């Protein structure tokens, strides 16, 4: 570093950029003084308690967090759905420790993109989910767990693709943990308990898949992240594209980690969602998830029937007790909800007893589900 100039050693040679005027900015746009190429300069800082520059000491945990995030950003390497980090420099000012990350330039983050709307169109969510799933698959192949999704840490690149950038929650998968600790002394973090299902296993790629499903669900429903795919409003399922997406999100958020598709499979499923009938999605699901999806669909249909009955009083005494076939005659929207969720006219609730016998045998038929209304 010479004066206000920063020199980064990258795999494509030295890159020289001028120090930004606002040295406290987290992200600054800079240009190479030789080639003119644009970069984003990210500042990761560990400051003393209270944010002072001279008083107090920076904690070891804060220093390790900055080191770990910079290490994971570099280790992620080159991939279309990961913000590429070209190089890292250390810069200290007073008691503040900073690492400067020279990254590929991006246009805007997802938080900015969604600021004017509480939810996104289902097709846009599917495309976004596919690109994020591709990024996850790349990280998992490198032995990295991404650890959680935040709209402010997902960026649209100049190539039009969405990319993962925020590695503050990243951790090591067990297969890579011993080698990684020996090289960088990084300490693996725990996966969020809600992503593990009923087990207390070590870090798993399936935890990332669960969190991807939860994140995409919040974008569809407009509700806070973590509410779950079950929070989708019944009237949203009248849209066939939304219903297919919800079926898949239920699968990504399967309670048992081993029943979730891997990141690569999730990317393929999201990419083909527009052309895939809901019955085919159900056919691919594990039996337990089929039952859960059927429960969701019928519950949504009953709720919509209640809403319609309140708006237009009828002679139906107790909609909650009606069998599925009688629910269908109460309104076209109810039929659409059931059909869009794969429970078309071929579905019969009396097929449900067969599920118990098939549970330990062959894959069940896509329309199989629990008994409703009996």
C-alpha positions in Angstrom: 0.0 0.0 0.0 1.5 3.4 -1.0 -0.2 6.5 0.2 -3.9 6.4 -0.7 -3.3 3.5 -3.1 -4.1 -0.1 -2.3 -2.4 -3.0 -4.1 -4.1 -6.4 -4.2 -2.3 -9.5 -5.4 -4.8 -11.6 -7.4 -4.6 -14.6 -9.6 -4.8 -12.3 -12.6 -1.9 -10.1 -11.5 -1.6 -7.0 -9.2 -4.7 -4.7 -9.0 -4.1 -1.1 -7.8 -7.1 0.9 -6.6 -7.4 4.3 -4.8 -8.5 4.4 -1.2 -12.2 5.5 -1.0 -12.9 8.8 0.6 -15.3 7.3 3.1 -13.2 4.8 4.9 -16.0 3.7 7.1 -18.3 2.6 4.3 -19.0 -1.1 4.2 -19.1 -1.2 0.3 -17.4 1.2 -2.1 -17.0 1.1 -5.9 -13.4 1.4 -7.0 -11.5 1.1 -10.3 -8.1 -0.3 -11.1 -5.8 2.6 -11.8 -4.0 0.6 -14.6 -6.8 -1.3 -16.4 -9.8 0.8 -15.4 -11.7 -2.3 -14.4 -14.4 -1.8 -11.7 -14.5 -3.6 -8.4 -16.5 -3.5 -5.2 -14.4 -3.0 -2.1 -15.9 -4.5 1.0 -14.7 -3.6 4.5 -15.1 -6.1 7.3 -14.3 -4.5 10.6 -13.8 -5.6 14.2 -14.0 -2.6 16.5 -13.7 -2.2 20.3 -16.9 -2.4 22.4 -18.8 0.9 21.9 -17.4 1.5 18.4 -14.5 3.6 19.6 -11.2 3.8 17.7 -8.9 4.1 20.6 -10.5 3.0 23.8 -10.8 -0.6 24.8 -9.6 -3.7 23.0 -11.0 -5.7 20.1 -12.3 -9.1 21.3 -10.7 -12.3 20.0 -14.2 -13.5 18.9 -14.6 -10.4 16.7 -11.2 -10.8 15.1 -11.9 -14.5 14.4 -15.3 -13.6 12.9 -13.7 -11.2 10.4 -10.9 -13.6 9.6 -13.4 -16.5 9.1 -15.7 -14.4 6.8 -12.7 -13.3 4.7 -11.4 -16.8 4.5 -14.7 -18.3 3.3 -15.1 -15.5 0.8 -11.8 -16.4 -0.8 -12.3 -20.2 -0.5 -15.6 -19.9 -2.4 -13.6 -19.2 -5.6 -15.2 -18.6 -8.9 -18.8 -19.5 -9.7 -21.6 -17.7 -11.5 -23.8 -17.6 -8.4 -21.1 -16.5 -5.9 -19.7 -13.0 -5.6 -16.1 -13.6 -6.5 -13.4 -12.3 -4.1 -10.2 -11.4 -5.9 -8.0 -10.6 -3.0 -7.8 -9.4 0.7 -5.8 -6.8 2.5 -5.5 -6.0 6.2 -6.0 -2.4 7.2 -5.9 -1.2 10.8 -6.7 2.2 12.1 -6.3 2.8 15.8 -8.0 0.0 17.6 -10.1 -1.0 14.6 -9.1 -4.0 12.7 -10.3 -4.2 9.1 -10.0 -6.6 6.2 -10.6 -5.2 2.7 -12.1 -7.6 0.2 -11.7 -6.8 -3.5 -14.8 -8.3 -5.1 -16.5 -8.4 -8.5 -18.8 -5.4 -8.9 -22.6 -5.9 -8.4 -25.6 -3.8 -9.3 -27.8 -4.0 -6.2 -28.8 -6.4 -3.4 -32.0 -8.3 -3.0 -33.2 -6.1 -0.1 -33.1 -3.1 -2.4 -34.9 -5.0 -5.1 -37.7 -6.1 -2.7 -38.0 -2.8 -0.8 -41.1 -1.6 -2.7 -43.0 -4.9 -2.5 -43.7 -7.3 0.4 -43.6 -10.3 -1.9 -42.3 -11.4 -5.3 -44.0 -13.1 -8.3 -43.6 -16.9 -8.1 -41.7 -17.1 -11.4 -39.1 -14.6 -10.1 -38.8 -16.5 -6.8 -38.3 -19.8 -8.7 -35.5 -18.3 -10.8 -33.9 -16.7 -7.8 -34.1 -20.0 -5.9 -32.5 -21.9 -8.7 -29.6 -19.6 -8.9 -29.1 -19.6 -5.1 -29.3 -23.4 -5.1 -26.6 -23.6 -7.7 -24.4 -21.4 -5.5 -25.2 -23.7 -2.5 -24.2 -26.8 -4.5 -20.8 -25.2 -5.3 -20.2 -24.3 -1.7 -21.2 -27.8 -0.5 -18.7 -29.4 -2.9 -16.0 -27.2 -1.3 -17.0 -28.4 2.2 -18.7 -25.1 3.1 -22.1 -24.6 4.8 -23.5 -21.2 3.9 -25.4 -21.0 7.1 -28.4 -18.7 6.4 -29.9 -16.3 3.9 -30.4 -12.5 4.2 -31.7 -10.3 1.4 -29.0 -7.8 2.0 -26.3 -10.5 1.4 -27.6 -11.6 -2.0 -26.5 -9.5 -5.0 -27.5 -9.1 -8.7 -24.4 -9.2 -10.8 -23.8 -7.3 -14.0 -24.4 -10.7 -15.8 -28.0 -10.6 -14.5 -27.5 -13.5 -12.1 -28.2 -13.5 -8.3 -25.1 -14.3 -6.2 -24.3 -15.2 -2.6 -21.9 -12.8 -0.9 -22.4 -12.8 2.8 -20.3 -15.4 4.6 -20.7 -14.2 8.1 -22.7 -17.3 9.0 -20.7 -19.8 7.0 -19.3 -22.9 8.6 -17.4 -26.0 7.7 -19.0 -29.3 6.9 -17.5 -32.1 9.0 -15.6 -33.7 6.2 -13.5 -30.6 5.8 -13.4 -29.3 9.3 -10.2 -31.0 10.5 -8.2 -29.9 7.4 -9.6 -26.4 7.6 -8.8 -26.0 11.3 -5.3 -27.2 10.8 -4.7 -24.5 8.1 -6.6 -21.5 9.4 -7.5 -22.2 13.0 -11.2 -21.4 12.1 -13.8 -22.8 14.6 -16.8 -24.4 13.0 -20.2 -23.0 14.0 -23.4 -24.9 14.8 -26.3 -25.2 12.3 -29.5 -23.5 13.4 -31.6 -26.1 15.4 -34.7 -25.4 13.3 -32.9 -26.6 10.2 -32.0 -30.0 11.6 -35.4 -31.4 12.1 -35.8 -33.8 15.0 -32.2 -34.9 15.1 -29.1 -33.2 16.7 -26.6 -34.2 14.0 -23.5 -32.3 13.1 -23.5 -29.8 10.2 -25.2 -31.0 7.1 -25.8 -29.6 3.6 -29.5 -30.3 4.1 -29.6 -27.5 6.7 -28.8 -25.0 3.9 -31.6 -26.5 1.8 -34.1 -26.1 4.6 -33.1 -22.5 5.1 -33.3 -21.8 1.3 -36.9 -23.2 1.4 -37.7 -21.0 4.4 -36.2 -17.9 2.7 -38.1 -18.4 -0.6 -41.3 -19.0 1.3 -41.0 -15.6 3.0 -40.5 -14.0 -0.5 -43.7 -15.7 -1.8 -45.9 -15.0 1.2 -44.5 -11.6 2.2 -44.3 -12.8 5.8 -41.1 -12.7 8.0 -38.5 -15.4 7.3 -39.0 -18.5 9.4 -42.8 -18.5 9.3 -42.7 -21.4 7.0 -44.4 -22.5 3.7 -47.6 -23.4 5.6 -48.2 -19.6 6.1 -49.1 -19.2 2.4 -52.6 -17.7 2.2 -55.3 -20.1 0.7 -56.2 -17.6 -2.0 -52.6 -17.6 -3.2 -52.9 -21.2 -4.1 -55.5 -20.4 -6.7 -52.5 -19.4 -8.8 -51.2 -22.7 -10.3 -47.6 -21.4 -10.4 -47.7 -20.4 -6.7 -49.2 -23.7 -5.8 -46.4 -25.7 -7.5 -43.8 -23.6 -5.9 -45.4 -24.2 -2.5 -45.4 -27.9 -3.0 -41.6 -27.8 -3.7 -40.9 -25.5 -0.8 -42.6 -28.0 1.5 -40.2 -30.7 0.2 -37.2 -28.4 0.7 -38.3 -27.9 4.3 -39.0 -31.6 5.1 -38.7 -32.3 8.8 -36.2 -35.2 8.3 -32.9 -33.8 6.7 -32.4 -37.0 4.7 -35.7 -36.5 2.9 -34.8 -33.1 1.5 -33.3 -32.9 -2.0 -29.7 -31.9 -2.2 -28.8 -28.4 -3.5 -28.2 -29.6 -7.0 -31.5 -31.4 -7.1 -33.3 -28.4 -5.7 -31.9 -26.2 -8.5 -33.1 -28.7 -11.1 -36.6 -28.9 -9.6 -36.9 -25.1 -9.4 -35.7 -24.8 -13.0 -38.3 -27.2 -14.3 -41.1 -26.0 -12.1 -43.0 -24.0 -14.8 -43.4 -27.2 -16.9 -43.9 -29.8 -14.1 -47.5 -30.8 -13.2 -48.1 -30.9 -9.5 -48.8 -34.6 -9.6 -45.2 -35.2 -10.8 -43.8 -33.1 -7.9 -45.8 -35.1 -5.4 -44.7 -38.4 -7.0 -41.1 -37.5 -6.4 -41.7 -36.6 -2.7 -41.1 -39.0 0.2 -44.3 -40.4 1.6 -44.3 -38.2 4.8 -44.1 -35.1 2.7 -46.9 -36.2 0.4 -49.1 -36.5 3.4 -48.1 -33.1 4.7 -48.7 -31.5 1.3 -52.2 -33.1 1.1 -53.0 -31.9 4.6 -51.9 -28.4 3.6 -54.0 -28.4 0.4 -57.2 -29.6 2.1 -56.7 -27.2 5.0 -56.4 -24.4 2.5 -59.5 -25.5 0.6 -61.5 -25.7 3.9 -60.3 -22.3 4.9 -61.3 -20.8 1.5 -64.7 -22.5 1.8 -65.1 -20.9 5.2 -64.2 -17.5 3.8 -66.7 -17.8 1.0 -69.4 -19.0 3.4 -68.9 -15.9 5.5 -69.2 -13.7 2.5 -72.1 -15.6 1.1 -74.0 -17.4 3.9 -75.2 -20.9 2.9 -77.0 -23.8 4.5 -73.8 -25.7 5.1 -73.7 -26.2 8.9 -70.1 -27.3 9.4 -67.7 -27.0 6.5 -64.9 -28.6 8.6 -66.7 -31.9 8.6 -67.5 -32.0 4.8 -65.8 -34.8 2.8 -63.5 -33.7 0.1 -65.9 -34.3 -2.8 -68.5 -32.1 -1.3 -66.0 -29.4 -0.7 -65.5 -29.2 -4.4 -69.1 -28.1 -5.1 -68.8 -25.1 -2.9 -66.9 -22.9 -5.3 -64.5 -22.9 -8.3 -61.7 -21.4 -6.3 -61.8 -24.5 -4.0 -61.5 -26.7 -7.0 -58.5 -24.7 -8.3 -56.7 -24.9 -4.9 -57.1 -28.7 -4.8 -56.2 -29.2 -8.5 -53.2 -26.9 -8.4 -51.8 -28.9 -5.4 -52.0 -32.1 -7.3 -55.3 -33.3 -5.8 -57.3 -33.4 -9.1 -60.6 -35.2 -9.7 -58.8 -38.5 -9.6 -58.0 -38.1 -6.0 -60.1 -40.0 -3.5 -59.8 -39.6 0.2 -60.6 -43.3 0.8 -57.2 -44.1 -0.8 -55.6 -43.0 2.4 -55.7 -46.4 4.3 -53.4 -47.8 1.6 -50.7 -45.4 2.7 -50.0 -47.3 5.9 -49.5 -50.6 4.0 -47.3 -48.9 1.4 -45.2 -46.9 3.9 -42.4 -49.5 4.0 -42.8 -50.8 0.4 -42.8 -49.1 -3.0 -43.1 -45.4 -3.7 -46.8 -44.5 -3.4 -49.0 -43.0 -6.1 -48.8 -39.2 -6.3 -52.5 -38.7 -5.3 -52.2 -40.7 -2.1 -53.0 -38.8 1.1 -54.5 -39.0 4.5 -58.2 -39.4 5.2 -60.1 -36.2 5.3 -63.6 -35.4 6.4 -64.5 -38.9 7.8 
